[in-house]
Amino acid sequence: MVEALVATAVAVGSAGIVYVMAAARVVKQYERGVVFRLGKLRGSVRGPGFTLILPFADRLHKVNMQIVTMPVPAQDGITRDNVTVRVDAVIYFKVVDPADAVVQVEDYRFAVSQMAQTSLRSIIGKSDLDDLLSNREKLNQGLELMIDSPAMGWGVQIDRVEIKDVSLPETMKRSMARQAEADRERRARVINADAELQASKKLAEAAGVMSQQPAALQLRLLQTVVAVAAEKNSTLVLPFPVELLRFLERAAPLPAAEGPAPAAGAPAAEAPTPEAPGAQAHSELGMEGSPAEPPSIP
């Protein structure tokens, strides 16, 4: 009798141990357990720690509640201003409702990935190239709203979406480089012109002050000579008074309109007298040769 009771106790204990081993489950801190009994969802979600289920009737699905970082493959598209670009992004999301993540969608990770790709292509077609390059915060918010709207029904919350890289064609890169270079050159010219304007105003003021004090010009000349002599060069500077140049300019004789005037007491040159037409013809004839004289008549 005692042996039968001991055997029964041992059998019950063994069965209990086997049952506990088959029913025992451990849910980690960052996980939640969703129980299906005979294919039907149980009402409560199992929290972290040790939990028991009904062997051969219950099935426990563990859902990770951590934030998932998922890269979005690069998508080719045409912007609103007809520029071909290639854009890739990264998405951060987490599960907020484990039951919906298991029941409402077959694979919530794959669903979020496909939704992110289609939304990225859509946002590329609605944006300009300048927005993709300089106004990414606004595009990130719009992309997050486009993905988060259907994801809420899957028990998934989109935490953040970031556009990582925007690849441009080589021709577009060269065009943008030329545009940037031209813009910088325009700024440099404007700054240089502004500097010239300010310098001319200051020089005009300095000229006005120096015109009131002639000695200031001489002092400025001496300062320039000292500055040039301080450098190690072979330049020789000889200051020349400006007053001497002005004196020489005033003393220069005016150029005569005609030849020099005759000296006093010199005989005046006689004016040539015009010859008669006959005499001129006779002289021309004599130059060619005198004609033969007629024979005398006896």
Secondary structure per residue as TSV (DSSP state, phi and psi in degrees):
chain	resnum	aa	ss	phi	psi
A	1	M	-	360.0	-46.5
A	2	V	H	-65.6	-39.5
A	3	E	H	-65.2	-35.7
A	4	A	H	-66.4	-41.3
A	5	L	H	-64.0	-40.8
A	6	V	H	-65.1	-42.5
A	7	A	H	-64.1	-39.4
A	8	T	H	-64.8	-41.7
A	9	A	H	-63.9	-41.3
A	10	V	H	-64.8	-40.5
A	11	A	H	-65.6	-43.2
A	12	V	H	-64.4	-41.9
A	13	G	H	-63.3	-41.0
A	14	S	H	-64.6	-42.3
A	15	A	H	-63.4	-39.7
A	16	G	H	-64.3	-40.0
A	17	I	H	-65.1	-42.1
A	18	V	H	-64.1	-40.1
A	19	Y	H	-63.6	-46.0
A	20	V	H	-63.0	-41.5
A	21	M	H	-65.0	-34.2
A	22	A	H	-79.0	-27.9
A	23	A	H	-96.3	-16.9
A	24	A	E	-74.7	136.6
A	25	R	E	-138.9	149.7
A	26	V	E	-121.9	122.4
A	27	V	E	-104.9	127.2
A	28	K	-	-74.1	169.3
A	29	Q	T	-63.5	-37.4
A	30	Y	T	-92.6	15.6
A	31	E	E	-122.5	161.5
A	32	R	E	-133.3	146.2
A	33	G	E	-106.3	130.8
A	34	V	E	-111.2	122.5
A	35	V	E	-104.9	131.7
A	36	F	E	-114.6	121.7
A	37	R	E	-107.3	113.4
A	38	L	T	55.6	38.5
A	39	G	T	84.3	-0.2
A	40	K	E	-109.3	137.3
A	41	L	E	-69.6	130.1
A	42	R	E	-77.0	151.9
A	43	G	E	-66.5	-40.7
A	44	S	E	-98.4	149.1
A	45	V	E	-98.8	129.9
A	46	R	E	-75.1	131.7
A	47	G	-	-85.0	-176.8
A	48	P	S	-69.2	149.8
A	49	G	E	119.0	-160.9
A	50	F	E	-88.8	134.6
A	51	T	E	-145.5	158.4
A	52	L	E	-120.0	144.7
A	53	I	-	-128.3	168.2
A	54	L	-	-84.1	115.9
A	55	P	T	-61.4	144.2
A	56	F	T	65.1	1.3
A	57	A	T	-123.1	-37.1
A	58	D	E	-100.2	150.6
A	59	R	E	-133.4	126.5
A	60	L	E	-102.6	123.8
A	61	H	E	-107.0	123.9
A	62	K	E	-94.1	132.3
A	63	V	E	-117.7	128.7
A	64	N	E	-77.5	128.4
A	65	M	-	-100.1	4.1
A	66	Q	S	-74.5	160.8
A	67	I	-	-72.8	128.7
A	68	V	E	-100.7	131.0
A	69	T	E	-101.9	117.4
A	70	M	E	-127.1	120.5
A	71	P	E	-75.1	139.9
A	72	V	E	-96.6	124.2
A	73	P	E	-58.1	150.9
A	74	A	E	-61.6	135.5
A	75	Q	E	-117.7	132.5
A	76	D	E	-89.2	137.8
A	77	G	E	-159.9	171.4
A	78	I	E	-117.0	125.7
A	79	T	-	-72.9	176.6
A	80	R	T	-67.7	-26.1
A	81	D	T	-97.4	26.1
A	82	N	S	61.9	51.5
A	83	V	-	-122.4	127.9
A	84	T	E	-80.9	123.8
A	85	V	E	-132.6	164.8
A	86	R	E	-131.0	116.7
A	87	V	E	-123.7	135.3
A	88	D	E	-126.0	160.1
A	89	A	E	-147.2	176.9
A	90	V	E	-136.7	143.0
A	91	I	E	-126.1	138.3
A	92	Y	E	-116.9	124.8
A	93	F	E	-147.2	165.8
A	94	K	E	-149.1	160.9
A	95	V	E	-90.0	127.5
A	96	V	S	-108.4	-18.9
A	97	D	-	-133.0	98.6
A	98	P	H	-61.9	-35.7
A	99	A	H	-64.8	-46.0
A	100	D	H	-66.1	-35.3
A	101	A	H	-64.6	-25.9
A	102	V	H	-93.8	-37.5
A	103	V	H	-90.1	-43.4
A	104	Q	T	-77.3	-24.2
A	105	V	-	-139.7	145.8
A	106	E	S	-68.9	-49.0
A	107	D	-	-139.3	102.6
A	108	Y	H	-68.6	-29.4
A	109	R	H	-65.4	-47.5
A	110	F	H	-64.7	-37.6
A	111	A	H	-65.2	-42.1
A	112	V	H	-66.5	-38.7
A	113	S	H	-63.1	-45.6
A	114	Q	H	-66.9	-39.1
A	115	M	H	-64.6	-37.3
A	116	A	H	-66.0	-39.1
A	117	Q	H	-66.6	-45.6
A	118	T	H	-66.0	-39.0
A	119	S	H	-67.2	-35.7
A	120	L	H	-66.2	-42.1
A	121	R	H	-64.0	-36.8
A	122	S	H	-67.6	-40.5
A	123	I	H	-70.9	-27.7
A	124	I	H	-66.6	-44.6
A	125	G	H	-68.5	-21.4
A	126	K	T	-94.5	-3.7
A	127	S	S	-115.4	157.6
A	128	D	-	-88.9	165.7
A	129	L	H	-65.1	-38.2
A	130	D	H	-63.6	-35.6
A	131	D	H	-67.7	-38.6
A	132	L	H	-65.5	-30.2
A	133	L	H	-90.5	-33.6
A	134	S	H	-119.6	-20.1
A	135	N	-	-118.6	56.3
A	136	R	H	-75.5	-27.4
A	137	E	H	-61.0	-43.9
A	138	K	H	-65.7	-40.5
A	139	L	H	-67.0	-36.4
A	140	N	H	-63.8	-40.8
A	141	Q	H	-65.7	-42.7
A	142	G	H	-64.3	-39.0
A	143	L	H	-66.7	-37.3
A	144	E	H	-64.8	-40.9
A	145	L	H	-66.7	-37.9
A	146	M	H	-65.9	-34.3
A	147	I	H	-84.1	-34.0
A	148	D	H	-72.5	-27.6
A	149	S	H	-61.6	-51.4
A	150	P	H	-77.6	-23.5
A	151	A	H	-71.4	-23.2
A	152	M	G	-64.7	-31.8
A	153	G	G	-72.4	-12.8
A	154	W	G	-97.6	5.6
A	155	G	T	75.2	22.6
A	156	V	E	-119.1	137.7
A	157	Q	E	-115.8	127.4
A	158	I	E	-82.3	118.8
A	159	D	E	-85.3	-42.5
A	160	R	E	-164.7	146.5
A	161	V	E	-131.7	131.1
A	162	E	E	-130.4	133.3
A	163	I	E	-82.3	122.4
A	164	K	E	-86.9	-55.1
A	165	D	E	-142.8	145.6
A	166	V	E	-123.3	111.7
A	167	S	E	-95.3	129.8
A	168	L	-	-112.4	155.4
A	169	P	-	-64.1	157.1
A	170	E	H	-64.3	-37.4
A	171	T	H	-62.6	-39.7
A	172	M	H	-67.6	-36.4
A	173	K	H	-63.6	-42.7
A	174	R	H	-66.0	-39.3
A	175	S	H	-63.5	-42.1
A	176	M	H	-67.2	-35.4
A	177	A	H	-65.5	-41.9
A	178	R	H	-65.2	-39.2
A	179	Q	H	-63.1	-44.2
A	180	A	H	-64.6	-40.1
A	181	E	H	-64.1	-42.2
A	182	A	H	-64.8	-39.1
A	183	D	H	-65.6	-41.4
A	184	R	H	-67.0	-36.8
A	185	E	H	-66.3	-38.7
A	186	R	H	-62.5	-43.0
A	187	R	H	-62.8	-39.8
A	188	A	H	-64.4	-40.2
A	189	R	H	-66.8	-39.9
A	190	V	H	-64.2	-42.8
A	191	I	H	-64.8	-40.9
A	192	N	H	-64.8	-41.4
A	193	A	H	-65.3	-39.7
A	194	D	H	-62.8	-40.5
A	195	A	H	-65.0	-40.3
A	196	E	H	-63.4	-39.5
A	197	L	H	-63.3	-46.0
A	198	Q	H	-64.1	-40.8
A	199	A	H	-65.0	-38.8
A	200	S	H	-65.3	-37.2
A	201	K	H	-64.3	-44.0
A	202	K	H	-65.7	-38.5
A	203	L	H	-66.3	-36.6
A	204	A	H	-64.1	-41.4
A	205	E	H	-64.1	-41.3
A	206	A	H	-65.2	-38.9
A	207	A	H	-63.9	-38.4
A	208	G	H	-63.4	-40.0
A	209	V	H	-68.3	-43.8
A	210	M	H	-67.2	-30.5
A	211	S	H	-66.6	-27.3
A	212	Q	H	-78.0	-28.0
A	213	Q	-	-123.8	97.5
A	214	P	H	-60.9	-28.9
A	215	A	H	-67.5	-21.4
A	216	A	H	-65.6	-32.9
A	217	L	H	-65.8	-40.0
A	218	Q	H	-65.1	-40.5
A	219	L	H	-64.1	-39.4
A	220	R	H	-64.9	-37.3
A	221	L	H	-63.9	-42.9
A	222	L	H	-65.7	-38.2
A	223	Q	H	-62.2	-39.8
A	224	T	H	-64.1	-40.4
A	225	V	H	-63.8	-41.3
A	226	V	H	-64.4	-39.9
A	227	A	H	-65.6	-39.2
A	228	V	H	-70.3	-39.1
A	229	A	H	-69.9	-21.9
A	230	A	H	-71.0	-25.7
A	231	E	S	-80.7	151.7
A	232	K	S	-85.8	87.8
A	233	N	S	-146.4	174.8
A	234	S	-	-104.5	24.8
A	235	T	-	-82.2	130.3
A	236	L	-	-109.7	121.5
A	237	V	-	-111.1	124.4
A	238	L	-	-116.3	105.6
A	239	P	-	-66.8	135.0
A	240	F	-	-119.6	124.6
A	241	P	-	-61.3	136.0
A	242	V	H	-70.6	-31.3
A	243	E	H	-64.7	-33.7
A	244	L	H	-67.1	-37.8
A	245	L	H	-63.6	-40.7
A	246	R	H	-66.0	-37.4
A	247	F	H	-65.3	-43.8
A	248	L	H	-65.2	-34.0
A	249	E	H	-66.9	-38.1
A	250	R	H	-72.1	-34.6
A	251	A	H	-80.6	-8.7
A	252	A	S	-66.8	128.5
A	253	P	-	-70.4	149.9
A	254	L	-	-74.1	139.6
A	255	P	-	-68.0	133.6
A	256	A	-	-71.4	141.6
A	257	A	S	-71.2	-35.1
A	258	E	S	-121.7	-168.6
A	259	G	S	-67.7	173.1
A	260	P	-	-68.3	147.7
A	261	A	-	-71.8	147.7
A	262	P	-	-68.0	148.7
A	263	A	-	-70.7	158.7
A	264	A	T	-70.2	137.9
A	265	G	T	84.9	-4.5
A	266	A	-	-80.9	140.7
A	267	P	-	-67.4	140.7
A	268	A	-	-76.0	142.8
A	269	A	-	-73.2	133.7
A	270	E	-	-74.3	138.9
A	271	A	-	-76.6	136.9
A	272	P	-	-67.5	134.2
A	273	T	-	-85.9	138.3
A	274	P	-	-72.5	139.0
A	275	E	-	-88.6	157.5
A	276	A	-	-71.0	158.9
A	277	P	H	-63.9	-37.8
A	278	G	H	-66.8	-44.6
A	279	A	H	-62.4	-37.5
A	280	Q	H	-65.2	-41.2
A	281	A	H	-67.2	-38.2
A	282	H	H	-65.1	-39.7
A	283	S	H	-66.5	-39.5
A	284	E	H	-64.3	-38.6
A	285	L	H	-67.3	-39.7
A	286	G	H	-64.3	-31.4
A	287	M	H	-67.1	-37.4
A	288	E	H	-76.5	-31.8
A	289	G	-	144.6	133.3
A	290	S	-	-72.2	141.2
A	291	P	-	-73.4	157.7
A	292	A	-	-71.2	141.3
A	293	E	-	-75.8	146.6
A	294	P	-	-69.1	148.7
A	295	P	-	-69.7	143.1
A	296	S	-	-77.8	147.9
A	297	I	-	-96.6	124.9
A	298	P	-	-70.4	360.0
